[in-house]
Amino acid sequence: MRLWKVTEEQFKEIQEQEGKAWYNIIVDLGEKDGFKILTITGDWLNEIDLPSSRYIEIIKKGLKETTEWPDEEIKNYLKKFINS
């Protein structure tokens, strides 16, 4: 997981840049060190587009950096969500 400290204004700007109509749900993930953790997502019931292979590699790299899982564990984890 990656966390960035941003102001409420900056958070709204990020949502606007990502596409507020697409990323229309703000999720409260609790707190860490006294800071509220929020993320944005969408409500896609019929999602048909899978992430590109380039983006999957970015996800794998992020998981490796933040979890130190071996490659096989990352592969098994991603299989729950995508064919990797």
N, C-alpha and C positions, 0 to 999 in steps of 0.2 A: 504494500500500500504506500502511496505517496500522499503527503499532505502539504498544502501550501497555505500560508497565512495571507489572506486577502481581506480587504474591507468588504462590507456588504455591497457597496457601489461596484467594486471590482467584480464581485461574484455575479451581480446582475449583468455586467458588461460581458463577462465570459459566456453567460447563458444567451445573451443576444447574439454574440459572435458565432456560437455553435448552432444557432437557429432555435429561437424560443418556441416556435410552433412545433418543432420536432422534439426538442428537449424541454418538455412542458411540465415535468414533475420534479419538485425539489424534495429530496429525502434527507431527513435529519438522522445522522448516524451516531448521535450522542456527543460526548465531550472527550477531549484529551488535554491534559495540563491546563484545564480551565477554559479552553477554547471550544466553541461549538463546531462540530464537523458536519458539513452539508455537502451533498453532491446533487447533480442533476441527471435525469434520465428521461426516457419517454415511455409511452404506453403503446407498444406495438404488438398487437395480438396476432397479426399475420406476417411477421417478419420473414422475408424470404431471402434477403441478401446476407451472405456470410462475409466475415471480414476477409480482406485480401490476404494473400500469403505474406506480403510485406508487413501488414499490420499484425498478423499472427506472430511473426518473428519478433516484433517489438514487444508484444505481450509476453512471449517466452523470455526475452531478455529482462524485462521488468520483474517477472516471477523469479528468475535466477538471482537477480540482484537483491531482491527483498526477502526471499525465503531461503536461499541457498539450497533449494531442493536439487537433487540430481535430475538430469535430463529426462530420464524415464518417468519420474514422478510428475514432472511438468507435463509431459506428453499424456499421461493418464488423467491428470487433472483437466486438461483442455478437452479431452475426448468427451467429457460430460457436456460440453457446450458446443464444440465444433469438431469437424474432422481435421485433425492436424497431422 
